[in-house]
């Protein structure tokens, strides 16, 4: 009887973990840029949009390309230009799926094919309320930079906490360069943002099994 009860608890716990894993899914549309045409990622493009700027005579932007890919066929390239400080950005807006106070894992694969000097790329997430107004911003400490070898894909990831009251988000990858620096482009692929699963199910499962084993041992003694 006790063995059957423990087995039932295990099945229930694994089911809860499975549901939680299912709930933790990538919230981005076309995360690998594979359904978009090979063209510029411009303002207003759905689902991705982008651009750049930050200087008097400089700016930046992004393109979808078939020349490089982590999987299966396309990626995006971010580039900067001009003599002064500049940035380039690829972004996607999520109007739902975010819960304020939850932690979200952000990640993407990055690649450089040339020297990028002191330039860096990282994640920025603007948390949005019901009417689409930004109510908070999180910036990742994890960055892609020149310390990563050329011509290989590297997974960069971080966890960010949604601002209380957030229901949506702007997921952004920002490529920054220093003033006067001439740097190569970077490529990004397999982007991701999803909720970090709470360990509640595993804790409940473990506690329940330990309790049942305790009861079983007590009865035997």
C-alpha positions as CSV (number, residue, x, y, z in Angstrom):
1,X,0.0,0.0,0.0
2,X,2.8,2.4,1.0
3,X,4.7,1.5,-2.1
4,X,1.7,2.4,-4.3
5,X,1.2,5.7,-2.5
6,X,4.9,6.6,-3.0
7,X,4.6,5.7,-6.7
8,X,1.4,7.9,-7.0
9,X,3.3,10.8,-5.4
10,X,6.2,10.4,-7.8
11,X,3.9,10.3,-10.8
12,X,2.0,13.4,-9.6
13,X,5.2,15.3,-8.8
14,X,6.7,14.5,-12.2
15,X,3.5,15.6,-13.8
16,X,3.7,18.9,-12.0
17,X,7.4,19.3,-13.1
18,X,6.3,18.5,-16.7
19,X,3.6,21.1,-16.6
20,X,6.0,23.7,-15.2
21,X,8.6,22.9,-17.9
22,X,5.8,23.2,-20.5
23,X,4.9,26.6,-19.1
24,X,8.5,27.7,-19.4
25,X,8.7,28.2,-23.2
26,X,10.4,30.7,-25.4
27,X,8.1,33.8,-25.7
28,X,9.7,35.1,-28.9
29,X,8.3,34.7,-32.3
30,X,10.7,33.5,-35.0
31,X,13.6,33.4,-32.5
32,X,16.0,32.2,-35.2
33,X,15.1,34.7,-37.9
34,X,14.3,31.7,-40.1
35,X,10.9,32.9,-41.4
36,X,12.0,36.4,-42.3
37,X,13.3,37.4,-45.7
38,X,17.0,38.2,-46.1
39,X,16.6,41.9,-45.7
40,X,17.1,44.8,-43.3
41,X,15.6,44.6,-39.9
42,X,13.9,48.0,-40.0
43,X,11.6,49.9,-37.7
44,X,8.1,48.4,-37.9
45,X,9.2,45.0,-39.2
46,X,7.2,42.2,-37.6
47,X,8.1,40.4,-35.4
48,X,11.6,41.8,-35.3
49,X,12.5,45.5,-35.5
50,X,15.7,47.4,-35.0
51,X,17.9,50.3,-35.8
52,X,20.6,52.2,-34.1
53,X,22.2,55.6,-33.5
54,X,23.7,57.4,-30.6
55,X,26.0,59.8,-32.4
56,X,26.1,62.8,-34.7
57,X,27.4,61.0,-37.7
58,X,27.0,57.4,-36.7
59,X,24.4,54.8,-36.2
60,X,23.7,51.1,-36.7
61,X,21.2,48.6,-37.8
62,X,20.6,44.9,-38.5
63,X,20.0,42.5,-41.4
64,X,18.7,39.0,-41.6
65,X,21.3,36.9,-43.5
66,X,21.6,33.4,-44.8
67,X,25.4,33.7,-44.8
68,X,25.7,32.7,-41.2
69,X,23.5,30.6,-38.9
70,X,23.6,28.6,-35.7
71,X,20.4,26.7,-36.7
72,X,18.9,26.0,-39.1
73,X,19.2,28.5,-41.9
74,X,19.3,32.2,-41.0
75,X,20.7,34.7,-38.4
76,X,20.7,38.4,-37.8
77,X,23.8,40.6,-38.2
78,X,24.2,43.8,-36.2
79,X,26.5,46.5,-37.6
80,X,27.6,50.0,-36.6
81,X,29.0,52.8,-38.7
82,X,30.4,56.3,-38.4
83,X,33.2,57.9,-36.5
84,X,31.7,58.5,-33.1
85,X,29.9,56.4,-30.5
86,X,27.1,54.2,-31.9
87,X,24.9,51.3,-31.2
88,X,22.9,48.8,-33.2
89,X,19.8,46.9,-31.9
90,X,17.5,44.0,-32.7
91,X,14.3,43.9,-30.7
92,X,10.9,42.3,-30.4
93,X,7.9,43.5,-28.4
94,X,5.9,41.1,-26.3
95,X,2.4,42.3,-25.5
96,X,1.6,39.5,-23.1
97,X,3.1,36.5,-21.3
98,X,5.1,38.4,-18.7
99,X,4.3,38.3,-15.0
100,X,5.7,41.0,-12.8
101,X,8.1,39.8,-10.1
102,X,9.0,36.6,-12.0
103,X,12.5,35.9,-13.2
104,X,13.1,35.5,-16.9
105,X,16.1,33.8,-18.6
106,X,17.4,35.7,-21.6
107,X,19.8,34.2,-24.1
108,X,21.1,34.1,-27.6
109,X,24.0,32.7,-29.6
110,X,26.6,35.3,-30.7
111,X,29.4,35.1,-33.3
112,X,32.0,37.5,-34.6
113,X,34.0,37.0,-37.7
114,X,36.3,39.9,-37.2
115,X,37.9,42.0,-34.4
116,X,35.3,44.0,-32.5
117,X,37.8,45.7,-30.2
118,X,36.2,47.0,-27.0
119,X,32.7,46.7,-28.4
120,X,30.2,44.6,-26.4
121,X,26.7,43.2,-26.9
122,X,24.2,42.5,-24.2
123,X,20.5,42.1,-23.4
124,X,18.2,44.9,-22.4
125,X,14.6,44.3,-21.4
126,X,12.0,47.0,-21.0
127,X,9.1,45.8,-18.9
128,X,5.7,47.0,-20.1
129,X,2.3,47.6,-18.3
130,X,-1.1,46.9,-19.7
131,X,-1.1,50.0,-21.9
132,X,2.4,49.3,-23.3
133,X,4.2,51.9,-21.2
134,X,7.7,51.1,-20.0
135,X,7.7,50.8,-16.2
136,X,11.1,49.3,-15.6
137,X,14.3,48.3,-17.4
138,X,16.8,45.5,-16.8
139,X,20.2,45.1,-18.4
140,X,22.2,41.9,-18.4
141,X,25.7,41.8,-16.9
142,X,26.5,38.9,-19.2
143,X,28.1,40.3,-22.4
144,X,29.5,39.1,-25.7
145,X,32.9,40.7,-26.5
146,X,36.2,40.2,-28.2
147,X,37.4,37.6,-25.6
148,X,35.2,35.1,-27.4
149,X,37.1,33.5,-30.3
150,X,36.2,34.4,-33.9
151,X,34.1,32.2,-36.2
152,X,32.4,30.2,-33.5
153,X,28.9,30.5,-31.9
154,X,28.8,31.3,-28.2
155,X,25.7,31.1,-26.0
156,X,25.3,34.2,-23.7
157,X,22.6,34.1,-21.1
158,X,21.4,35.9,-17.9
159,X,18.4,36.0,-15.6
160,X,16.4,39.3,-15.3
161,X,13.5,40.0,-12.9
162,X,10.4,41.6,-14.3
163,X,9.2,44.8,-12.7
164,X,6.1,44.5,-10.5
165,X,3.0,45.1,-12.6
166,X,4.6,44.1,-15.9
167,X,2.5,42.1,-18.4
168,X,4.7,42.6,-21.5
169,X,8.3,43.3,-22.5
170,X,10.6,44.7,-25.1
171,X,13.4,42.1,-25.6
172,X,16.5,43.9,-27.0
173,X,20.0,42.9,-28.0
174,X,22.2,46.0,-28.0
175,X,25.6,46.2,-29.8
176,X,27.7,49.1,-28.5
177,X,31.0,50.4,-29.7
178,X,33.4,53.0,-28.3
179,X,34.0,56.5,-29.8
180,X,36.2,56.4,-32.9
181,X,36.4,52.6,-32.9
182,X,36.2,50.7,-36.2
183,X,34.8,47.3,-35.4
184,X,33.4,44.3,-37.2
185,X,29.8,43.1,-37.3
186,X,28.4,40.5,-35.0
187,X,25.8,37.8,-35.7
188,X,23.0,36.6,-33.4
189,X,20.8,33.6,-33.6
190,X,18.4,31.4,-31.5
191,X,17.3,34.2,-29.3
192,X,15.2,33.4,-26.2
193,X,13.3,34.8,-23.2
194,X,11.3,32.5,-20.9
195,X,10.3,32.3,-17.3
196,X,12.7,30.7,-14.9
197,X,10.8,27.8,-13.4
198,X,10.1,28.0,-9.7
199,X,11.5,25.0,-7.7
200,X,8.2,24.6,-5.9
201,X,7.2,21.4,-7.6
202,X,10.5,19.7,-6.8
203,X,10.5,20.9,-3.2
204,X,6.9,19.5,-2.7
205,X,7.8,16.3,-4.4
206,X,10.9,15.8,-2.3
207,X,9.2,16.8,1.0
208,X,6.3,14.4,0.3
209,X,8.5,11.5,-0.5
210,X,10.7,12.1,2.6
211,X,7.6,12.3,4.7
212,X,6.2,9.1,3.3
213,X,9.5,7.3,3.9
214,X,9.5,8.6,7.5
215,X,6.0,7.3,8.1
216,X,6.9,3.9,6.6
217,X,10.0,3.6,8.8
218,X,8.0,4.6,11.8
219,X,5.4,1.9,11.2
220,X,8.1,-0.7,10.7
221,X,9.7,0.2,14.0
